[in-house]
Amino acid sequence: MRIPNIPADRSIRLLLLGVAAASVLFVSSWHRMASSRCAAIRSSEQYRQCRRLAERIRVLKDRPLRASDSLQTATQLARALEEAAQSVKIELDQLIRIDSRPARQIENTPYQEQPTYFEVRGVTLEQLVAFLHKLATENHGTEVVDLRLSSPRSGGIYAKDTQDCASTETWDAEVTLTSLVFNP
Amino acid sequence: MMSRYRWTLLKQSQQWLVTRSDGEQTASLETTAVPHNQDPAACSEALASSLLSAGYDGSGVLVVIDSLDCLAVSAAVDESVMSGGRNAVIYELEQYLPFPSEEFTVDYLEHSKSLFAVVVKTAEFQSLLESLENKGVFVQSLVPSALIVAQFLWEHVQESRSENGEADHALLWRDNGRLECVLLDQKGPLAWHALATEMNALCQMLEAHAWRADRTVVVHAFDTDLMSSHDLREHSRIAFRAMDRPIVAPVDADAHGFARVAAVRAADEILSGKSKPWIDLRRGSLGSGDFCRPVRRSLRFAMSGVIALMIAVSAVFWMRSQQYVAMAKDFQSRQAEAFHMVLPNQKVQTGFRGRMESEYKRLSGLKGEEGEMPHRVSSLISLYRLLHSMPSELRFRFLEMRFEQDHVSLEGQVRAHSDADTIAVALREGGFRVESPSTQILSEQGVAVRMTAQWSDRP
């Protein structure tokens, strides 16, 4: 016979086990809460960063490109020059030389520079400016860095200008274009 | 929570009495007799059964043993022995006892140069106590009946104690046909004698003690017939006082009942925590072996509370973590929303921030957001600035123009040397820094001019 409802050693042992189990539960739930809290904080921080990045990306999207993201082949460059020339009524036989040079890394930057040298003959200043402007605007990151204009040495400063002479003043041009390529 | 009743197992010569008291002086004392001349298991079974039938609730039980089960030792002991701890005292006591130290359990009180010890044979009670414990009876203490009665009566001779400050005292009463005498000084029991009713022998012992200690012994007799049966004038160092019994109702008048009820009253005070027994033999081999036994209920309650608290706090943690998970998911979906708003054509499900960072870097690189983009000046702009700054009233012509970003080299013809300066001034006004032009008369008409210029406001 045993007196009921009397706490015995077993009850203490069971309670100790209960305390141990409750401790495990406590620690694991605390750990879960701590890790999910960290995850929430991290997620909130990431969201803030995303919002900031989104704003910057939105601003950047509205800006013009100042570099391209890939190198152009010689063929692509030649085609671009021909198309631009034709669009401003420069005959292809006036574009007498195209020399694509290898790209080189610009020191301490993630950029490469790809120079292209070409010559055009007998173009008006208007045609030349339109041609070069078209090249620069349609090929992102392309700039005219070197331009040499020469005029045939005919007549002199005292020669009388005629209407025809003024409208047909032509120039020979040696141009060096460089394309800036972002290559991190 | 305090139990309503206090429970005592009182060992008499032939039987165990199971008593239940509610602590009130006037309350009736319920008793159940259990014969103890049987094996411990059967005895404990019967005792547990009696307790249960009387409504035992698991509170502490005081086991009060008969004087005949005990041996009392009053011995002079060196201080070095007493300072050596309980084991040293036990081995010191061994010389006064008829059995080895392994076989007895002892508790003692220390005096300045002596000690008072009470000894029981361990084997006589060990099985019974273990068996009671196994049946769920919480044996709080194991005490000799006479000593708790003496402890109870000691409180009732307070007046006499203060009147005889230097004297020792003896408490005297009859119990179950024996004469019980406990000799005390102000610190507690010095000796305990349980004798046949030989008053003469007892008085001789007390007289001897009085001469040895050089103090008067005041004898408080709780049975008046004890004093009438002996010639008290023979003892010059013993003063006799007849005392009224402190317990009136419901105890019957005989001496047997007085001792029993006094023991139960004393047990009441011990169980209620009002006093601590002088001698408690619930120790050593007779101990419960369960250090937390006296506080088991409180411990169980506390542990249950701790478990409940931990579970509750864990639940709160769990709910909180669920909220954090929901927050994290919400922020994830907001990230996705922000991502698809600026990069609508990209099918990305995770890693939005990383993807946006790389997109931002790419756009920064392509659109010159980053400071490391090389600075270049278009020669077309130099051409435009040059043409825009040329004087309109002057006749001149350029044969060659060279533009290297913001540098300009000009070669041409003017009509006079001063015209070259006019052009230079015009260029300066147009934002160029111009060095002095060089001019040379041509063999034909006119003047050849060369000049170089650079943007003075270079971006």
Interface residues (C-beta under 8 A of the other chain):
Chain A: M1 R2 I3 P4 N5 I6 P7 A8 D9 S11 I12 L15 L16 G18 V19 A22 S23 L25 F26 S28 S29 W30 R32 M33 S35 S36 R37 A39 A40 R42 S43 S44 Q46 Y47 Q49 C50 R51 L53 A54 R56 I57 R58 L60 K61 R63 P64 L65 R66 A67 S68 D69 I106 N108 T109 P110 Y111 E113 L125 V129 L132 H133 A136 H140 G141 E143 V144 V145 D146 L147 R148 L149 S150 S151 R153 G156 I157 Y158 T178 L180 F182 P184
Chain B: E45 A48 S49 L51 L52 Y56 D57 G58 N134 K135 G136 V137 F138 D290 C292 R296 R297 L299 R300 M303 S304 V306 I307 M310 I311 V313 S314 A315 F317 W318 R320 S321 Q322 Y324 V325 M327 A328 F331 Q332 R334 Q335 A338 F339 M341 V342 L343 F352 R353 M356 E357 E359 Y360 K361 R362 L363 S364 G365 L366 K367 G368 E369 E372 M373 P374 R376 V377 S378 S379 L380 S382 L383 Y384 L387 R395 F396 R397 F398 L399 E400 M401 R402 F403 E404 Q405 Q413 V414 R415 L442 E444 Q445 G446
